[in-house]
Amino acid sequence: MIFTHDPDVGRVFLPPVLTRMISFPNQPVRRAITGEVGIFFAKQLRPIFGKNGVLLRYKPVWMSITHNERVDAGAAYQAQQCFAGGGTPAVPSATVYFNAIAVATAGFTTKTKTDLSIGSASTGVTTNEFTTVGLSRVTATGPIGGDYTLPASLGATFSQVVKKTFTASGGATAHGAALFNSTTVSGSILYVEDQFSSDAVLVNLDTLAVTITISN
């Protein structure tokens, strides 16, 4: 099942867990996932230089597509912003959007619904998050507007794409990514996180594009 067609890597297929949501004619209806669905698509490109250091093109090196679901803190924040409901964390004094993407280090070994930072139950920490080599948390590109797809019918889901391309300024191993509501670590709220299907081993000037699709 094709998820998207990427200009650099070609056809991108859905993770196996998501294909179980799709029903076929004359077969039983399958519904493996009933809630919010998040998809992480990441790709690594390496610059190819010609004579005199002229950049010729970018070569695809690695890609990952995985499925995740939002953590408790993200769900509570969403409920508060939309309905003044939910639990902790408390609603900020002003609306703060989930549009900050962080890249996870290899220390991100597990993910749980109670995480408050990447792979951690502690809030406002960067234990498993890059803060250097061009992979620091940053505001994403296009969190509003053109990257929103409205529901196809009454009661259908919408999708929102949040994306950012990082450029490595040194060697690094990227293990995953996460979406927060602020680039300021202290007090920030985690919405979704996921580990890549394999590590992205980056060298200087490699790019890492992270695209997060949220359907609700």
Sequence and secondary structure as in RCSB ss.txt:
>XXXX:A:sequence
MIFTHDPDVGRVFLPPVLTRMISFPNQPVRRAITGEVGIFFAKQLRPIFGKNGVLLRYKPVWMSITHNERVDAGA
AYQAQQCFAGGGTPAVPSATVYFNAIAVATAGFTTKTKTDLSIGSASTGVTTNEFTTVGLSRVTATGPIGGDYTL
PASLGATFSQVVKKTFTASGGATAHGAALFNSTTVSGSILYVEDQFSSDAVLVNLDTLAVTITISN
>XXXX:A:secstr
 EEEEETTTEEEE  HHHHTT   TTS    S  S EEEEEEEEEEEEE GGG EEEEEEEEEEEEEE   HHHH
HHHHHHHHS   SS   SS   S EEEEE TT     TT SBTTBSSTT  TTB  STT S EE B  SSTTEE 
 SSTT   EEEEEEEEE SS EEEEEEEEES SSSTT  EEEEEEEEEEEEE TT EEEEEEEEE 
